[in-house]
Amino acid sequence: MQRPLRWLWLSLVVIVLDLGIKALASAHLDYGRPLEVLPIFNLTLLHNTGAAFSFLAEHAGWQRWLFAFIAIGASIGLTIWLSRLKRGETLTAISLTLVIGGAIGNLYDRLVHGYVVDYLSFHWGDWYYPAFNLADTAITLGAVGLVLQSLFDSRRPKASQAASKDEPSFTKGESSSTKGDS
């Protein structure tokens, strides 16, 4: 792939949209008070000091730095992976840049606020799915894209296997030349 880092524009779009929507949610929603949009969907401003599903949220604050370092390390590692992609690996490039953009969007919140701003809340009756944001959505879509690409790759014959099928196989004592050649 020529210039695979050109896909980083998608990360920038995710970051800008994510931070912009989080700013709007913080400015216009009351904390913890749902605003019903659909019978199964609310906009609800929440602050998550943990990771996905508020994992480790109840701890004293060290998790903020742990998750920040994980986001930085993942973004660097995924950017290196992105830079090494070959032509035709478009789904992988899009997926990686979605994850990078989402990770940086949530990283900004952790470093600046000490928590991640969440505002999307789906529910069914009294059961509520944990609130999330656009960055989380981008990370999830990127992860799904990477899994799909992996499944596509596992079904595709490997280049070395395809090449070995085309080459004639020789038994012991035979060569590619005929017996009369010397």
N, C-alpha and C positions, 0 to 999 in steps of 0.2 A: 504494500500500500504506500503510495507516495505521500509523504508528509502526514503520518498518522496523528500527529499532535494538533493538526488543524481541527480535529473533532472537539478540542477543548472549548470551542465556542459554545457547545451544548452545555457543558458544565457551567459556564458563565451565565447562560440563560437561566438555568435551574437556580443558581445562587441568587441572582437579581430578583427573579420572581418569588422565590422562597422568602427572602428577607423583606421584600416589599409587602407581601401578603401578611407576614408575621407582624410587621409594623402596623398595618391596617387593622389586623385583629386586636393587637394590643391597644390601639387607640380607640377602637369603636365597640369592643365587647367588654362586658363586665366579667371579672374573673369568676369562673365557676358557675356562671349563670347561662344556661343553654338558650340559644336563639333558634327556635324550630324553623327549619327550611323545608323539610319533608317529614312525613310521619315517622320515617326511620333515620333521619339525618338532622343533626343540629350543628350549629357553629357554637363551640364552647371554648373559651380561653382558659387554658391550663398551663402550668409550668412544670416541666418534668426534669428533675435533677438526676434521674437515673438514665438508663438506656432504654431499649425497646421494652414496651409493656411495663415501664417504670422499674425495670430491673435495677436493684441496688439503690433506689431512690431514698430509702429510709436511713442511709448511712450519713456520717458526719460531714461529708464534703470531699473526701479524698477521691471519690469516684469521678468527680468533675475532671480532675487532671488525668486519671486513668483513661477515660473516654476521649479526652482531648488528644492524648498521645496516640491512642489507637486510631483516631480519625486522621491524624497527621501521617502516621506510618502507612495506613491504608491508602491514603491519597498519593503519597510518594510511590509506593509499590505499584499501584494501579496505573499511575502516569508512566512509570518505566515500562510496564507491560504494554500500555498503549503505544509507546514509542517503538516497540519491537514488532508490531503487527505487520502482516503482509497484505498484499493486494487481495481484495475480496473478503476481508474479515470485517465487514461493515457492521454486522450485528454485534460483534464483540466490541468494536470501537464505540458504538452508541451506548451499549450496556456499561462499559467502563466509565464513560464520561457522565452518565446519569448517576452512577454510584459516587464518583468523585464530587460532582456538584452537590449532591445531597449530603455527603459527609462534611464538606466545607460549610454548607449552610448551617448545619447543626453545630459544627465546631465554632462558628462565629457566636452563636447563642451561648454556648458553654463558656467561652472566654470572656464575652462582654457582660452577660447577665448572670452566669452561674447556673443556668437552667436552659432547657430547650422549650421554646414556645410552641405549644400544640393548640389546634383549634378545630380540627375535623373530628366529629363524633358521630359514629353510626350506632344504632341500637335497634333491638327488636323487643318490644314490650319493655320489661324491666331489665333486660340483659343489655349491657353496654360494652361495645368493643373499645379497647383502650384508644384514647384520643391520639391523633397523629397530625402531621403537617405535610406540606409539599415535598420537603427534603426527604422525609421518610418514604413517601410515595415514589420518588425518583430512585432511591436506594433499592426499594422492593422491585420496581420495574427493571432496573439494571441487573439485579440478581436473577430475576426470572429470565431475562435475555441471555445471561451467561449460562444458565442451566439449559435453555433451549439450544443454544449454540453447541454446548457439550453433547447433547442428545443427537443433534444433526451430525456432528463430527464422528460420533461413535457408530453411526449407521453408514458413513461414507467409507469406502475402502481406502486403506492407507496407501500412499504412493509406493512404498517399498513392497507391499504385498502385491499391488497391481503389477509392478515391474517384474517381480519374480514369477508371476503367472504367465507373463508374455515370453520369458526366457525359457529355452528348452532345458529340460533337466537331463543330466548325463548320469549313467550308471558307472560303476567302477570299471576302469579300463577303457572307457569310451572317451573320445574327444570330439571337438566340433569339426575336425577334419575327417574326411572319409578314409577308409582303410587303405585305399590305393595310393594316397598321398604320402610322400616321405621326403 
